[in-house]
Amino acid sequence: MKVPFLDLALQHRALRGEAMAALAATYDAHRFCLGKDVEDFEGNFASALGYPNALGMNSGTSPLHVACMAAGFRPGDEVIVPPFTFIASAWGVNYVGATPVFADIEEDTFNLDPAALEKAITPRTKGVVVVHLFGLPARMDEIMAIARRHGLFVIEDCAQAVGARYRGTPVGLFGDAATFSFYPTKNLGACGEGGAFVSRRPDVAAQARLIRVHGMERRYHHRIVGGNFRMDGFQGALLNVKLPHLLSWTARRRAIARSYREGIRPECAALPEAPAYGESVYHQFTLTHPRRDALREHLTARGVGTDLIYPVPLHLQPCFANLGYARGSFPAAEKAALTCLSLPMFPELTDEQVAHVVDSVNSFR
Ligand SMILES: *Cc1c(COP(=O)(O)O)cnc(C)c1O
């Protein structure tokens, strides 16, 4: 049996008719940059997920950039980022000339360790990027208490956690700004690039709205330095087609995760942590194993697709060599990078495929 790591074709085939009609309407109305489809999506997204606002942007990296601009981070400022995440979590900090400073993760949740965050703070620390990795909320009570004590601007990178809640509150409503990605492989994926910016703070949301379109208050009058971070109309139209399915897709991801948890024997691999404060939306189902590469080969031989997410922590990436970190700087992130293995996780997996993944992991010796 073949179990691909990810197959978007099934979802896109099912929605093809509706998607083509939506795209045709956008095409015929020439709504190419922002416009009604994007505005509709912003309203639908905000109300479906419990946010006071949402700004459609042209990737998930853009709102991180915009958040760092809105925060006013400047050269000389330090912003703390976990080293085990997608590289874009750190990019915004670089784009405004500030310095990313890494703080280690918790081994069991893969998320920022509040104790490590507190230890990394210096008089130059101005903010923190909190990532809800693989769909699991980070420990927001502890993180926000530390951030408030030190006056930090908190950016929540929710790229992998759309729909997740921490103690009942949607992720993204704790910090000063929240960012989402609609890259095609995300839980809610566009057919192209897309992202969103959310803030519970009206002042920050207003600033981000200005930055999104060239800092422009009135046409050709530019109050602040901005950029072009606009979502395109086709993506807004497609996301409006997909958004109504997000709840059921998330429920299916959770059901698959439950089957993995119930089926995979604990002596065969270490399952991802499931803390009581909030259920993951399972962007990934990532287990760990000391002989990860051998397990991966075993699964490949049985037709099970897997991926290494992420094989190299940020502090060991060549692009950040100038920051002066070395192997050993962040033991938990380095261990995760060496032992993690992500299993197939997408709503269209069949029960038979899920059972085959479970059997395949359990048969590894
Ligand atoms: C996908 C992702 C991003 C960036 O989103 P793009 O849409 O690819 O620009 C940022 N942070 C995390 C954690 C991501 O997974």
The ligand as a MOL file (V3000), in Angstrom:
LIG
                    3D

  0  0  0     0  0            999 V3000
M  V30 BEGIN CTAB
M  V30 COUNTS 15 15 0 0 0
M  V30 BEGIN ATOM
M  V30 1 C 5.0320 28.2590 6.4050 0
M  V30 2 C 5.6000 28.9840 7.5590 0
M  V30 3 C 5.9540 30.3390 7.4920 0
M  V30 4 C 6.0200 31.1310 6.2270 0
M  V30 5 O 4.9570 31.0970 5.4200 0
M  V30 6 P 5.1040 31.3010 3.8210 0
M  V30 7 O 3.6680 31.4070 3.4360 0
M  V30 8 O 5.7720 30.0840 3.2790 0
M  V30 9 O 5.8530 32.5450 3.5770 0
M  V30 10 C 6.3760 30.9630 8.6490 0
M  V30 11 N 6.4730 30.3070 9.8030 0
M  V30 12 C 6.1830 28.9870 9.9150 0
M  V30 13 C 6.3020 28.3160 11.2310 0
M  V30 14 C 5.7440 28.2800 8.7870 0
M  V30 15 O 5.4650 26.9880 8.9050 0
M  V30 END ATOM
M  V30 BEGIN BOND
M  V30 1 1 1 2
M  V30 2 1 2 3
M  V30 3 2 2 14
M  V30 4 1 3 4
M  V30 5 2 3 10
M  V30 6 1 4 5
M  V30 7 1 5 6
M  V30 8 2 6 7
M  V30 9 1 6 8
M  V30 10 1 6 9
M  V30 11 1 10 11
M  V30 12 2 11 12
M  V30 13 1 12 13
M  V30 14 1 12 14
M  V30 15 1 14 15
M  V30 END BOND
M  V30 END CTAB
M  END
